Structure formats: structure tokens, C-alpha cells
Amino acid sequence: MKATPNTIKLKITEKAIMQQIKYALSVYGWFVFRVPPSMYGQKGLCDLIAVKNGFTVFIEVKAPNGKQSDEQKIFEAKIRDAGGVYILARSLEDVEWLFQTGVSADRQAR
């Protein structure tokens, strides 16, 4: 069977989504760094941390079908309980609201 544009399915990886998010946020003035997985670190930590104007966002990146581990759900709850902002991002669109100049206080509850 010959591949046509209708038969080709591209798999979007978490790594590709993470790179898109990291690059796009940095273009908009965010300091973004990857939290490397570690056998010695706490399980469930997010993939990226982004900071701008004193505002910090914790970002867990998942492929469109990806699921959070139980440890990641616990980490999310701890961040939210502490008043932090945690984003489960499955695409660049999930963080686009951060591109705005400054950070709106009403977005902190996301």
C-alpha cells in the first residue's frame, strides 16, 4: 500500500511536545528548565519548571494518550494545595495562555 497524506499518522512524542513548550515559553521571556529524572530524586516530579516575573509554573508533559502516574498525581495535588500552578500539557496549546505579557492572577487556579 502506498502512503498518502491521509494514511500517514505521525506519532507525537512527549519529548517533541516538551521541546516545543520549552522553546515557545523561552521566546516569550520565560526561564524554563527541564527537571531531569533521577533514581535519587522524588518520584512524580514535573518535567518542566517555568518562571517569569516571580511567577512559577510546574508543567507535566504527556503525549495525547499519556497518563499520569500515581506519584505525578500526588505531586500535582501537593503543588495545587500549596497554591502553586500545575499544568498537565498534552500540546503547546495547553500553555499558550502563558504567552501573554505578565501573568494574570486569575490564571493561578488552573
C-alpha positions as CSV (number, residue, x, y, z in Angstrom):
1,M,0.0,0.0,0.0
2,K,1.4,3.3,-1.0
3,A,1.4,6.0,1.7
4,T,-0.8,9.0,1.0
5,P,-1.3,12.1,3.2
6,N,-4.5,10.5,4.5
7,T,-2.8,7.3,5.6
8,I,0.3,8.7,7.3
9,K,-0.1,9.0,11.1
10,L,2.6,10.9,12.9
11,K,3.2,9.9,16.5
12,I,3.7,13.0,18.7
13,T,6.1,12.2,21.4
14,E,6.4,13.7,24.8
15,K,9.9,14.8,24.0
16,A,8.7,16.7,21.0
17,I,5.9,18.4,22.9
18,M,8.3,19.3,25.7
19,Q,10.8,20.8,23.3
20,Q,8.0,22.9,21.7
21,I,6.8,24.1,25.0
22,K,10.3,24.9,26.3
23,Y,11.3,26.8,23.2
24,A,8.0,28.8,22.9
25,L,8.0,29.9,26.5
26,S,11.6,31.0,26.3
27,V,10.7,33.1,23.3
28,Y,8.1,34.8,25.5
29,G,10.6,35.6,28.2
30,W,10.1,32.6,30.5
31,F,13.1,31.0,32.1
32,V,12.3,27.3,31.5
33,F,14.3,24.3,32.7
34,R,13.9,20.5,32.5
35,V,13.7,18.6,35.7
36,P,15.8,15.6,34.9
37,P,14.5,12.2,36.0
38,S,16.7,10.8,38.7
39,M,17.0,7.5,40.5
40,Y,17.8,9.5,43.6
41,G,15.1,12.2,43.3
42,Q,11.5,12.3,44.4
43,K,9.2,10.3,42.1
44,G,6.4,12.1,40.3
45,L,8.2,15.5,39.8
46,C,7.1,17.5,36.8
47,D,9.0,17.7,33.6
48,L,9.5,21.4,33.3
49,I,9.5,24.4,35.6
50,A,8.9,27.9,34.1
51,V,9.5,31.2,35.8
52,K,8.6,34.7,34.7
53,N,8.2,37.9,36.8
54,G,8.3,35.9,40.0
55,F,5.6,33.5,38.9
56,T,6.4,29.8,38.8
57,V,4.6,27.2,36.8
58,F,5.1,23.4,37.1
59,I,4.5,21.6,33.8
60,E,4.0,17.9,33.3
61,V,4.2,16.9,29.6
62,K,2.2,13.9,28.3
63,A,1.6,12.6,24.8
64,P,-2.0,12.9,23.8
65,N,-2.8,9.4,25.2
66,G,-0.3,9.6,28.1
67,K,-1.4,9.1,31.7
68,Q,0.0,10.5,34.9
69,S,1.4,8.0,37.3
70,D,0.1,7.9,40.9
71,E,3.2,9.7,42.0
72,Q,2.7,12.5,39.5
73,K,-0.9,12.9,40.6
74,I,0.3,13.2,44.2
75,F,2.9,15.8,43.2
76,E,0.2,17.8,41.3
77,A,-2.1,17.8,44.4
78,K,0.8,19.0,46.6
79,I,1.6,21.9,44.2
80,R,-2.1,22.9,44.0
81,D,-2.6,22.6,47.8
82,A,0.4,24.9,48.3
83,G,-1.2,27.5,46.0
84,G,1.0,26.7,43.0
85,V,0.2,26.4,39.3
86,Y,0.5,22.9,37.8
87,I,-0.3,22.3,34.1
88,L,-0.8,18.9,32.5
89,A,0.3,19.7,28.9
90,R,-0.6,17.4,26.0
91,S,0.3,20.1,23.4
92,L,1.7,23.6,23.1
93,E,-1.9,24.9,23.2
94,D,-2.2,23.9,26.8
95,V,0.4,26.6,27.8
96,E,-0.5,29.3,25.3
97,W,-2.1,31.4,28.0
98,L,1.3,31.9,29.5
99,F,2.5,33.7,26.3
100,Q,0.6,36.8,27.5
101,T,2.6,39.7,28.9
102,G,2.8,39.3,32.6
103,V,0.7,36.7,34.4
104,S,-2.9,37.2,35.4
105,A,-3.8,36.3,39.0
106,D,-7.0,34.6,37.8
107,R,-4.9,32.0,35.9
108,Q,-3.2,30.9,39.1
109,A,-6.0,28.5,39.9
110,R,-5.6,26.4,36.7
